[in-house]
Amino acid sequence: MSTSKIFADAKSAIADLVDGDAIMSGGFGLSGNPEHLIEALLDSGRTNLTIISNNCGNQGKGLAILLQNRQVAAWKGSFMGGNPDIQQQHAEGTVDVELIP
């Protein structure tokens, strides 16, 4: 395991993540999201993730791609409105939601 916080690429940056880990993500709405890291998480196939973020993306963009791929077990954030994926999965009981004002 490297002690450096600088990685060659997004895949290397998430290499130590395992199923069930919690991930805190920056961004506001669809602005400022770590798109390369989100894509690397999608490709990694990691599941049962807890996402801590202002929102969880929307309509297949941002963190919503992880929801659509059923990799998210829980989301903690302040705004879920307008995201049909998290609304549906929360209603189904497949994603826990904690709203943080």
C-alpha positions as CSV (number, residue, x, y, z in Angstrom):
1,M,0.0,0.0,0.0
2,S,1.4,3.4,-1.0
3,T,1.7,6.2,1.5
4,S,1.5,8.8,-1.2
5,K,-1.8,10.5,-1.8
6,I,-1.0,11.1,-5.5
7,F,-2.0,8.3,-7.9
8,A,-1.3,7.8,-11.5
9,D,-5.0,7.3,-12.4
10,A,-8.4,6.9,-10.9
11,K,-8.2,3.1,-11.0
12,S,-5.1,3.2,-8.8
13,A,-6.8,5.7,-6.4
14,I,-9.6,3.3,-5.6
15,A,-7.6,0.1,-5.6
16,D,-7.8,-0.3,-1.8
17,L,-11.6,0.1,-1.7
18,V,-13.6,-3.1,-0.9
19,D,-17.3,-4.0,-1.0
20,G,-19.2,-2.2,1.8
21,D,-16.8,0.8,2.1
22,A,-18.1,4.4,2.6
23,I,-17.1,7.0,0.1
24,M,-17.4,10.8,0.5
25,S,-17.7,12.6,-2.7
26,G,-17.5,16.3,-3.6
27,G,-19.6,18.2,-6.0
28,F,-22.8,20.1,-6.0
29,G,-25.6,18.9,-8.3
30,L,-23.7,17.7,-11.3
31,S,-21.0,20.3,-11.0
32,G,-17.6,19.4,-9.6
33,N,-18.1,15.7,-9.4
34,P,-15.1,13.4,-9.5
35,E,-16.2,11.9,-12.8
36,H,-13.1,9.8,-13.4
37,L,-13.3,8.3,-9.9
38,I,-17.0,7.5,-10.3
39,E,-16.3,5.8,-13.6
40,A,-13.5,3.8,-11.9
41,L,-15.9,2.7,-9.2
42,L,-18.5,1.7,-11.8
43,D,-15.8,-0.4,-13.6
44,S,-14.6,-1.9,-10.3
45,G,-17.8,-3.6,-9.6
46,R,-17.6,-2.8,-5.9
47,T,-21.0,-3.2,-4.2
48,N,-22.8,-2.4,-1.0
49,L,-21.2,1.1,-1.0
50,T,-22.3,3.9,1.3
51,I,-22.2,7.3,-0.5
52,I,-21.9,10.5,1.4
53,S,-22.5,13.5,-0.8
54,N,-24.6,16.6,-1.2
55,N,-26.7,14.6,-3.7
56,C,-26.5,11.3,-5.6
57,G,-26.4,12.5,-9.2
58,N,-29.3,12.6,-11.5
59,Q,-30.7,10.8,-14.6
60,G,-27.7,8.6,-15.2
61,K,-25.0,11.3,-14.5
62,G,-22.6,11.7,-11.6
63,L,-23.1,9.3,-8.7
64,A,-26.4,8.1,-10.2
65,I,-24.5,5.7,-12.5
66,L,-23.6,3.7,-9.4
67,L,-27.2,3.7,-8.3
68,Q,-28.3,2.4,-11.7
69,N,-25.7,-0.3,-11.5
70,R,-27.0,-1.3,-8.0
71,Q,-23.7,-0.7,-6.3
72,V,-25.1,1.6,-3.6
73,A,-26.5,0.3,-0.3
74,A,-26.8,3.6,1.5
75,W,-26.7,7.3,0.7
76,K,-26.3,10.2,3.1
77,G,-26.8,13.7,1.9
78,S,-29.0,16.8,1.8
79,F,-30.8,16.6,-1.5
80,M,-32.4,13.6,-3.3
81,G,-35.1,15.4,-5.1
82,G,-35.2,14.9,-8.9
83,N,-33.3,11.6,-8.8
84,P,-35.7,8.9,-9.8
85,D,-33.1,6.1,-9.2
86,I,-32.6,6.9,-5.5
87,Q,-36.3,7.5,-5.0
88,Q,-37.2,4.2,-6.5
89,Q,-34.5,2.2,-4.7
90,H,-35.4,3.8,-1.4
91,A,-39.1,3.0,-1.9
92,E,-38.1,-0.6,-2.7
93,G,-36.0,-0.8,0.4
94,T,-32.8,-1.5,-1.5
95,V,-31.0,1.7,-0.6
96,D,-31.0,3.3,2.9
97,V,-31.3,7.1,2.8
98,E,-30.2,9.5,5.6
99,L,-31.1,13.1,4.9
100,I,-28.7,15.6,6.4
101,P,-30.0,19.2,6.6
